[in-house]
Amino acid sequence: MYEIIKYPVDSLKAYVVSFFKALDVPEIDARIAADVLVSADLRGIPSHGVIRLHTYYGSRLRKKLIDPESPISVIQESPATLALDGGNGLGQVVAYRAMSRCIEMADKAGLAVTTVRNSNHFGIAGYFAMMALSEDMIGISLTNSQALVAPTFGLHPLLGTNPIAAAVPAGSEHPYVLDMATSIVPIGRVTVHQKSGQSIPAGWGISSEGVLTEHPEEILQGGALLPLGGPAELRGYKGYGLSLLVDLLCGVLAGAAFSTGVGNPNNERNADVGHFFAAIKIANFRTVEAFKADMDAYIQLLKSAKKLPGEDRIYIHGEKEFEHAKKCLKEGIPLMKEIVDGLKAAGDEIGLPFDIQPAG
């Protein structure tokens, strides 16, 4: 079993802001990036949280492989569409500003789409979809990523984990928030298992020989993740199709890199990640009140359905994450000691000691 240390949310976020600022990221952008990263841990998605602060973002900022100024520029636009160049900036900052513009356009046009090229890994896709919730809109957020997933019947990785996120507001119930990789799991989940010394379920990925494996290192060292669904016998080609769709929208449509062209963290070049965002204004289709009432009714219908033997609850997408966040706000965000040790080492390297006091 691995040791867990809990840290207050505000203290951890303040440290992440300081870390980014120490690497020449403007404070307003550092706050955006920090909020996205800490939100991942807060919502129980540690694979996309502060574990990546120094291993990806900090490393690439120090190597000048990410522009800390995030100089976003407009390629072309219309009343309901916008194509942006992310200026090789921090993915969280680029995505936040792109989705903000998308929401502004949707408020006037009823719905809007924004594409982004020349960006970087942006963290959890759900964060940007959820930005639409407070505006009584449906939010959609997609991104492509480095090739880690083998296509059905393929031996080598040619597709990213290419997540799909959608957020739909409700009334008294939690919003519906889908945030999923189009692979069985994101690569970060495999990394977390490796760091904690745990095996993985057979079916998450294959070794370099194409054999299903329970050893995380065999995926990380020359193997590949499998698409959502797993091998062809379990209809993994459906996940393959979803992953390809994301790459077509984020890579081909956006004019960003796609497939093996999307840079991985170890490449000494721009990643050229592509994003796709959409916002739909509910009031342009029906009253918000009626929509939310129907959402509540539908969610309550699902949750009140008869359960399988031994099960006492049916969850709605995003519900577990909202409950995890509520718990963490009270008790602190749990981090594996190995992650904390990495943060301390990285902080010492840039002259910013990780000296946060654990929670409670």
C-alpha positions as CSV (number, residue, x, y, z in Angstrom):
1,M,0.0,0.0,0.0
2,Y,1.3,3.5,-0.8
3,E,1.3,6.5,1.5
4,I,-1.2,9.3,1.0
5,I,-0.8,12.9,2.2
6,K,-3.7,15.3,2.0
7,Y,-3.2,19.1,1.3
8,P,-5.6,22.0,1.6
9,V,-7.0,22.9,-1.8
10,D,-6.2,26.6,-1.5
11,S,-2.6,26.1,-0.4
12,L,-2.0,23.6,-3.2
13,K,-3.5,25.9,-5.8
14,A,-1.4,28.8,-4.5
15,Y,1.8,26.7,-4.8
16,V,0.9,25.7,-8.4
17,V,0.3,29.4,-9.3
18,S,3.7,30.3,-7.8
19,F,5.4,27.4,-9.7
20,F,4.0,28.6,-13.1
21,K,4.9,32.2,-12.3
22,A,8.5,31.1,-11.5
23,L,8.6,29.8,-15.0
24,D,7.6,33.2,-16.5
25,V,3.9,32.5,-16.9
26,P,1.9,35.7,-16.3
27,E,-0.1,35.6,-13.1
28,I,-3.5,35.7,-14.7
29,D,-2.5,32.7,-16.9
30,A,-0.8,30.9,-14.0
31,R,-4.1,31.1,-12.0
32,I,-6.0,29.6,-15.0
33,A,-3.6,26.8,-15.4
34,A,-3.4,26.1,-11.7
35,D,-7.2,26.0,-11.4
36,V,-7.4,23.4,-14.2
37,L,-4.7,21.2,-12.7
38,V,-6.0,21.3,-9.1
39,S,-9.5,20.8,-10.3
40,A,-8.4,17.4,-11.7
41,D,-7.2,16.2,-8.3
42,L,-10.2,17.8,-6.7
43,R,-12.5,15.8,-8.9
44,G,-10.6,12.5,-8.4
45,I,-8.7,12.5,-11.7
46,P,-5.1,12.4,-10.3
47,S,-3.7,11.3,-13.7
48,H,-4.3,14.8,-15.0
49,G,-3.6,16.7,-11.8
50,V,-0.5,18.1,-10.1
51,I,1.4,14.9,-11.0
52,R,2.0,16.6,-14.4
53,L,3.0,20.0,-13.0
54,H,6.7,19.4,-13.3
55,T,6.9,16.2,-15.4
56,Y,5.2,17.8,-18.4
57,Y,4.3,21.5,-18.0
58,G,7.3,22.5,-15.9
59,S,9.7,20.4,-18.0
60,R,8.6,21.8,-21.3
61,L,8.4,25.4,-20.1
62,R,12.0,25.1,-18.8
63,K,13.1,23.7,-22.2
64,K,11.3,26.6,-24.0
65,L,9.0,24.0,-25.7
66,I,5.9,25.9,-24.4
67,D,5.6,29.7,-24.8
68,P,4.7,31.0,-21.3
69,E,3.0,34.0,-22.8
70,S,0.5,31.9,-24.7
71,P,0.2,34.3,-27.6
72,I,-3.1,33.2,-29.1
73,S,-4.1,34.6,-32.5
74,V,-7.2,34.5,-34.7
75,I,-6.9,32.6,-38.0
76,Q,-10.5,33.3,-39.2
77,E,-13.9,33.8,-37.7
78,S,-17.6,34.2,-38.4
79,P,-20.5,35.0,-36.0
80,A,-20.7,31.4,-34.9
81,T,-17.3,29.9,-35.7
82,L,-13.7,30.7,-34.7
83,A,-10.4,29.2,-35.6
84,L,-7.5,30.0,-33.3
85,D,-3.7,29.5,-33.3
86,G,-2.7,28.7,-29.7
87,G,0.8,30.2,-30.2
88,N,2.3,27.0,-28.6
89,G,1.0,28.3,-25.3
90,L,-0.1,26.5,-22.2
91,G,-3.0,24.2,-23.2
92,Q,-5.1,25.2,-20.1
93,V,-4.8,28.9,-20.9
94,V,-5.4,28.5,-24.6
95,A,-8.4,26.2,-24.0
96,Y,-9.9,28.5,-21.4
97,R,-9.7,31.5,-23.6
98,A,-11.0,29.5,-26.6
99,M,-14.0,28.2,-24.7
100,S,-14.7,31.7,-23.3
101,R,-14.9,33.0,-26.8
102,C,-17.1,30.1,-27.9
103,I,-19.5,30.8,-25.1
104,E,-19.6,34.5,-26.0
105,M,-20.5,33.7,-29.6
106,A,-23.1,31.1,-28.6
107,D,-24.8,33.8,-26.4
108,K,-25.5,35.8,-29.6
109,A,-25.8,33.1,-32.3
110,G,-27.4,30.3,-30.2
111,L,-24.6,27.9,-30.8
112,A,-20.9,28.2,-31.7
113,V,-17.8,26.1,-32.5
114,T,-14.2,27.0,-31.9
115,T,-11.1,25.1,-33.2
116,V,-7.5,25.5,-32.0
117,R,-4.3,24.5,-33.6
118,N,-0.7,24.8,-32.2
119,S,-1.6,24.2,-28.6
120,N,-0.5,21.8,-25.9
121,H,-2.0,19.3,-23.5
122,F,-4.8,21.1,-21.7
123,G,-5.6,18.8,-18.7
124,I,-9.1,17.5,-18.1
125,A,-11.5,18.1,-21.0
126,G,-14.4,18.3,-18.6
127,Y,-13.2,21.5,-17.1
128,F,-13.8,23.4,-20.3
129,A,-17.1,21.8,-21.1
130,M,-18.3,22.7,-17.6
131,M,-17.5,26.4,-18.3
132,A,-20.8,26.5,-20.2
133,L,-22.9,25.4,-17.3
134,S,-23.1,28.7,-15.5
135,E,-24.4,30.3,-18.7
136,D,-27.2,27.8,-19.1
137,M,-25.5,26.2,-22.0
138,I,-24.4,22.8,-23.0
139,G,-20.6,22.6,-23.4
140,I,-18.5,20.2,-25.5
141,S,-14.8,19.9,-25.3
142,L,-12.5,17.6,-27.4
143,T,-8.8,17.4,-27.8
144,N,-6.4,15.1,-29.6
145,S,-3.1,13.9,-28.1
146,Q,0.1,11.9,-28.7
147,A,-0.4,8.5,-30.3
148,L,-0.8,6.0,-27.4
149,V,-3.6,3.9,-28.7
150,A,-3.5,1.1,-31.2
151,P,-6.3,0.9,-33.8
152,T,-8.4,-2.3,-33.7
153,F,-6.2,-5.1,-35.1
154,G,-3.2,-2.8,-35.0
155,L,0.1,-3.5,-33.2
156,H,1.5,0.1,-32.8
157,P,-0.1,3.2,-31.4
158,L,-1.5,5.6,-34.0
159,L,-4.2,7.4,-32.1
160,G,-4.4,9.5,-29.0
161,T,-6.5,8.9,-25.9
162,N,-8.5,11.7,-27.5
163,P,-11.0,12.6,-24.8
164,I,-14.6,13.6,-25.2
165,A,-16.3,15.8,-22.6
166,A,-19.8,17.2,-22.5
167,A,-21.6,19.1,-19.7
168,V,-25.4,19.6,-19.5
169,P,-27.0,21.7,-16.8
170,A,-29.8,20.4,-14.6
171,G,-32.0,21.9,-11.9
172,S,-31.8,20.5,-8.4
173,E,-29.7,17.5,-9.6
174,H,-26.0,17.6,-10.3
175,P,-25.2,18.5,-14.0
176,Y,-24.5,15.7,-16.3
177,V,-20.7,15.8,-16.9
178,L,-19.2,13.2,-19.2
179,D,-15.4,13.3,-19.3
180,M,-13.9,10.2,-20.9
181,A,-11.0,9.0,-22.9
182,T,-11.7,7.2,-26.1
183,S,-9.2,4.6,-24.9
184,I,-10.2,2.3,-22.1
185,V,-8.2,4.5,-19.7
186,P,-5.9,7.6,-20.1
187,I,-2.2,6.9,-20.1
188,G,-1.9,8.8,-16.8
189,R,-4.0,6.1,-15.1
190,V,-1.5,3.5,-16.2
191,T,1.3,5.7,-14.9
192,V,-0.4,6.1,-11.5
193,H,-0.7,2.3,-11.2
194,Q,3.0,1.9,-12.1
195,K,4.1,4.5,-9.5
196,S,1.9,2.8,-6.8
197,G,3.2,-0.7,-7.8
198,Q,-0.2,-2.0,-8.8
199,S,-1.0,-4.3,-11.7
200,I,-3.7,-3.3,-14.2
201,P,-6.7,-5.2,-15.5
202,A,-5.9,-7.3,-18.6
203,G,-7.5,-5.4,-21.5
204,W,-6.3,-1.9,-20.8
205,G,-3.5,-2.4,-23.2
206,I,-1.0,-4.6,-25.1
207,S,2.7,-5.2,-24.9
208,S,5.1,-4.5,-27.7
209,E,4.3,-8.0,-29.0
210,G,0.6,-7.3,-29.1
211,V,-0.3,-9.4,-26.0
212,L,-2.8,-8.3,-23.5
213,T,-0.9,-7.4,-20.3
214,E,-1.5,-6.7,-16.6
215,H,1.9,-5.0,-16.2
216,P,1.8,-1.2,-16.6
217,E,5.5,-1.0,-17.7
218,E,4.8,-3.2,-20.7
219,I,2.3,-0.6,-22.0
220,L,4.6,2.3,-21.1
221,Q,7.7,0.7,-22.7
222,G,6.8,0.0,-26.3
223,G,3.2,-1.2,-25.9
224,A,-0.1,0.5,-26.6
225,L,-3.4,1.3,-24.9
226,L,-6.5,-0.3,-26.4
227,P,-9.5,1.7,-27.6
228,L,-12.6,2.0,-25.5
229,G,-14.1,-1.5,-25.4
230,G,-10.8,-3.3,-25.7
231,P,-10.1,-6.0,-28.3
232,A,-12.3,-6.4,-31.3
233,E,-14.2,-9.3,-29.6
234,L,-15.5,-6.7,-27.1
235,R,-16.3,-4.2,-29.9
236,G,-13.2,-2.1,-29.3
237,Y,-13.7,-0.7,-32.9
238,K,-16.4,1.6,-31.5
239,G,-13.8,3.3,-29.3
240,Y,-11.4,3.3,-32.2
241,G,-14.1,5.1,-34.3
242,L,-14.7,7.7,-31.5
243,S,-11.0,8.4,-31.2
244,L,-10.6,8.8,-34.9
245,L,-13.6,11.3,-34.9
246,V,-11.9,13.4,-32.2
247,D,-8.7,13.5,-34.3
248,L,-10.6,14.5,-37.4
249,L,-12.2,17.4,-35.6
250,C,-9.2,18.5,-33.5
251,G,-6.5,17.6,-36.0
252,V,-7.7,17.7,-39.6
253,L,-10.4,20.3,-39.2
254,A,-8.4,22.5,-36.9
255,G,-5.3,22.3,-39.0
256,A,-3.3,20.9,-36.1
257,A,-1.1,17.7,-36.0
258,F,-2.9,14.4,-36.0
259,S,-2.1,10.7,-35.3
260,T,1.7,10.3,-34.8
261,G,2.3,13.9,-35.7
262,V,1.0,15.1,-32.3
263,G,4.1,15.6,-30.2
264,N,4.7,13.5,-27.1
265,P,6.2,15.0,-23.9
266,N,9.7,13.8,-24.7
267,N,9.9,15.3,-28.2
268,E,12.1,18.4,-28.4
269,R,9.6,20.2,-30.7
270,N,6.2,21.9,-30.5
271,A,3.4,19.4,-29.7
272,D,0.9,21.1,-32.1
273,V,-2.1,19.7,-30.2
274,G,-5.6,20.5,-31.6
275,H,-8.8,21.3,-29.7
276,F,-12.5,21.5,-30.6
277,F,-15.1,23.3,-28.5
278,A,-18.8,23.9,-28.9
279,A,-21.4,25.7,-26.8
280,I,-25.2,25.4,-27.3
281,K,-27.5,28.0,-25.8
282,I,-30.5,26.1,-24.4
283,A,-32.8,29.1,-24.4
284,N,-32.7,29.2,-28.2
285,F,-34.4,25.8,-28.3
286,R,-36.8,25.9,-25.3
287,T,-37.1,27.6,-21.9
288,V,-34.2,26.9,-19.6
289,E,-36.7,26.1,-16.7
290,A,-38.5,23.5,-18.7
291,F,-35.2,22.0,-19.9
292,K,-33.8,21.7,-16.4
293,A,-37.1,20.3,-15.1
294,D,-36.9,17.5,-17.7
295,M,-33.2,16.9,-16.9
296,D,-34.1,16.5,-13.2
297,A,-36.9,14.1,-14.1
298,Y,-34.7,12.0,-16.4
299,I,-31.9,11.8,-13.8
300,Q,-34.3,10.9,-11.0
301,L,-35.8,8.2,-13.3
302,L,-32.4,6.6,-13.9
303,K,-31.3,6.8,-10.2
304,S,-34.6,5.3,-9.0
305,A,-34.3,2.3,-11.4
306,K,-34.2,-1.2,-9.9
307,K,-30.6,-2.1,-9.0
308,L,-28.6,-5.2,-9.6
309,P,-28.2,-7.5,-6.6
310,G,-25.6,-6.1,-4.2
311,E,-25.8,-2.6,-5.7
312,D,-27.6,0.3,-3.9
313,R,-27.0,3.2,-6.2
314,I,-26.9,4.2,-9.9
315,Y,-24.7,7.2,-10.7
316,I,-25.0,9.9,-13.3
317,H,-21.9,11.0,-15.1
318,G,-20.0,13.5,-13.1
319,E,-21.8,12.7,-9.8
320,K,-18.9,10.9,-8.2
321,E,-16.6,13.7,-9.1
322,F,-18.8,16.3,-7.6
323,E,-19.0,14.3,-4.4
324,H,-15.2,13.7,-4.4
325,A,-14.6,17.5,-4.8
326,K,-16.9,18.2,-1.8
327,K,-15.0,15.8,0.3
328,C,-11.6,17.2,-0.7
329,L,-12.7,20.8,0.0
330,K,-13.3,19.6,3.5
331,E,-10.5,17.2,4.1
332,G,-7.8,18.1,1.6
333,I,-6.6,16.7,-1.7
334,P,-4.9,13.3,-1.4
335,L,-1.5,13.0,-3.1
336,M,0.7,9.9,-3.2
337,K,4.0,10.5,-1.3
338,E,5.9,9.7,-4.5
339,I,4.1,12.6,-6.2
340,V,4.9,14.9,-3.3
341,D,8.5,13.9,-3.4
342,G,8.6,14.8,-7.1
343,L,7.0,18.2,-6.4
344,K,9.6,18.8,-3.7
345,A,12.5,17.9,-6.0
346,A,11.1,20.1,-8.8
347,G,10.5,23.0,-6.4
348,D,14.1,22.8,-5.1
349,E,15.4,23.0,-8.7
350,I,13.6,26.3,-9.4
351,G,14.1,27.7,-6.0
352,L,10.5,27.3,-4.9
353,P,10.4,24.9,-1.9
354,F,7.2,22.8,-1.7
355,D,6.6,23.6,2.0
356,I,2.8,23.3,2.2
357,Q,1.6,21.9,5.5
358,P,-0.6,18.9,5.2
359,A,-4.3,19.2,5.9
360,G,-5.6,18.8,9.4
